[in-house]
Amino acid sequence: MITFLVLALLTIAGGILTISARNAVHASLGLVGTLISVAGLYATLNASFLAATQVIVYAGAVMVLFLFVIMLLDANRPVEDANPLPFIAPLAGVGGVILAGAFAILAFTYKDPRPMAEGVAALRNGAPGAVGETLLTKFLLPFEAVSILLLVAVVGSVALVQRPAVQTDPETKAASAALEGEVA
């Protein structure tokens, strides 16, 4: 129980670092810490396949992709400029309030359709076959929604970090061409 609580606190701390870091590389490293802590949580719940999958797929492959995109777009500088989309902060606040309300409604109205022991027995301690069958039959829509969410996150990061190309006027271009001709 103590291990579970420590890993839960590490998961929360990594999540806070992810959203509060001003440097994209630091934020992605916070996300790696969160994902590894979640893998530890799976391990404490005797779901070894899910723990290994969490480390290999998410903390490994997906985070390598995210770091590649961050480095490719040169987004590893701290964010200091004015927000390019000023309406995002109020929109995120409204979305957060709606999400918190939805979680509150779900927490107070949710009734488990089957006992926990029956659900655990159905997954056979996280065996790959049972997990795959459950993910690709009963939970296919949420499984695909997560993949779309990851795609939107990558596209959104590319869109937010894109910088306009430097435009040079013809006079500057001619002067630099003349300088290059003199140097050669």
C-alpha positions in Angstrom: 0.0 0.0 0.0 2.9 2.4 0.8 4.5 1.7 -2.6 1.2 2.4 -4.3 0.8 5.7 -2.5 4.4 6.8 -3.2 3.9 6.0 -6.9 0.6 7.8 -6.9 2.3 10.9 -5.5 5.1 10.6 -8.1 2.4 10.4 -10.8 0.7 13.5 -9.6 4.0 15.3 -9.2 5.0 14.4 -12.8 1.7 15.6 -14.1 2.1 18.9 -12.3 5.6 19.3 -13.8 4.2 18.4 -17.2 1.7 21.2 -17.2 3.7 23.8 -15.3 7.1 23.5 -17.1 8.0 26.5 -19.3 10.4 24.4 -21.4 8.9 21.8 -23.7 11.7 19.3 -23.0 11.2 19.6 -19.3 7.5 19.1 -19.7 8.0 16.0 -21.8 10.5 14.6 -19.2 7.8 15.2 -16.6 5.4 13.2 -18.7 8.0 10.4 -19.0 8.1 10.4 -15.2 4.4 10.3 -15.0 4.1 7.4 -17.5 6.8 5.4 -15.6 5.0 6.0 -12.3 1.8 4.7 -13.9 3.7 1.6 -15.0 4.7 1.2 -11.4 1.1 1.5 -10.3 0.2 -1.2 -12.8 2.9 -3.4 -11.4 1.6 -3.0 -7.8 -1.8 -4.1 -9.1 -0.2 -7.4 -10.5 -0.8 -6.3 -14.1 2.7 -7.0 -15.3 1.7 -7.0 -19.0 0.1 -3.5 -18.7 3.2 -2.3 -16.8 5.6 -3.5 -19.5 3.4 -2.1 -22.2 3.2 1.2 -20.5 7.0 1.5 -20.4 7.7 0.1 -23.9 4.9 1.9 -25.8 4.2 5.1 -24.0 7.3 6.0 -22.0 9.4 4.6 -24.8 8.0 5.0 -28.3 5.5 7.8 -27.9 7.8 10.0 -25.8 10.6 9.5 -28.3 8.2 10.7 -31.0 7.2 13.7 -28.8 10.9 14.6 -28.1 11.7 14.2 -31.8 8.9 16.7 -32.7 10.0 19.1 -30.0 13.6 19.0 -31.2 12.6 19.2 -34.9 10.5 22.3 -34.3 13.2 23.9 -32.1 10.6 24.2 -29.3 13.0 23.5 -26.5 13.3 27.2 -25.6 11.3 28.5 -22.6 8.0 30.1 -23.4 8.3 33.8 -22.6 6.4 35.6 -25.4 2.8 36.7 -25.3 0.3 34.0 -25.9 -0.3 33.8 -29.7 -3.9 32.7 -29.1 -5.2 34.9 -26.3 -8.6 33.2 -26.2 -7.1 29.8 -25.2 -6.8 30.5 -21.5 -10.5 31.3 -20.9 -11.5 28.5 -23.2 -9.3 26.1 -21.2 -10.8 27.3 -18.0 -14.4 26.7 -19.3 -13.3 23.3 -20.5 -11.7 22.5 -17.1 -14.9 23.5 -15.3 -17.0 21.3 -17.6 -14.6 18.4 -17.2 -14.6 18.7 -13.4 -18.4 18.8 -13.4 -18.6 15.7 -15.6 -16.2 13.9 -13.2 -18.2 15.0 -10.2 -21.4 13.8 -11.8 -19.8 10.5 -12.7 -18.3 10.0 -9.2 -21.7 10.4 -7.6 -23.9 8.5 -10.0 -21.6 5.7 -11.2 -22.8 2.1 -10.3 -20.4 -0.7 -11.2 -22.3 -3.1 -13.5 -20.4 -6.1 -12.0 -18.4 -6.8 -8.9 -14.7 -6.0 -8.8 -13.7 -9.6 -8.3 -15.6 -10.6 -11.4 -13.9 -7.9 -13.5 -10.4 -8.9 -12.2 -11.1 -12.5 -13.0 -12.2 -11.6 -16.5 -8.8 -9.9 -17.1 -6.9 -12.8 -15.6 -4.3 -10.5 -13.9 -3.5 -8.5 -17.0 -2.7 -11.4 -19.4 -2.1 -10.1 -22.9 -4.9 -12.1 -24.6 -7.6 -11.0 -22.2 -6.4 -7.4 -22.2 -6.3 -7.3 -26.1 -9.7 -8.9 -26.4 -11.2 -6.4 -23.9 -9.5 -3.4 -25.6 -10.5 -4.4 -29.1 -14.1 -5.4 -28.4 -15.7 -3.7 -25.4 -13.4 -0.7 -25.3 -12.6 -0.2 -29.0 -14.1 3.4 -29.1 -12.1 4.7 -26.1 -9.0 2.9 -27.4 -9.2 4.6 -30.8 -10.2 7.9 -29.1 -6.8 7.9 -27.3 -4.9 7.4 -30.5 -6.8 10.3 -32.1 -6.0 12.4 -29.0 -2.3 11.6 -29.4 -2.5 12.6 -33.1 -4.2 15.8 -32.3 -1.6 16.6 -29.6 1.2 16.2 -32.1 -0.6 18.2 -34.8 -1.5 20.9 -32.2 2.1 21.2 -31.0 3.3 21.6 -34.6 0.7 24.2 -35.2 1.4 26.2 -32.1 5.2 26.2 -32.5 5.3 27.0 -36.3 7.2 30.2 -36.9 6.8 32.3 -40.0 9.7 32.3 -42.4 12.0 35.3 -42.3 11.1 37.6 -45.1 14.0 39.6 -46.6 13.4 42.7 -48.7 15.1 42.9 -52.2 17.6 45.6 -51.2 19.0 43.5 -48.3 19.1 40.5 -50.6 21.1 42.4 -53.3 23.5 43.8 -50.6 24.2 40.4 -49.2 24.7 39.0 -52.7 27.2 41.8 -53.4 29.0 41.1 -50.2 29.2 37.4 -51.0 30.7 38.3 -54.5 33.4 40.4 -52.9 34.3 37.7 -50.4 34.6 35.0 -53.1 
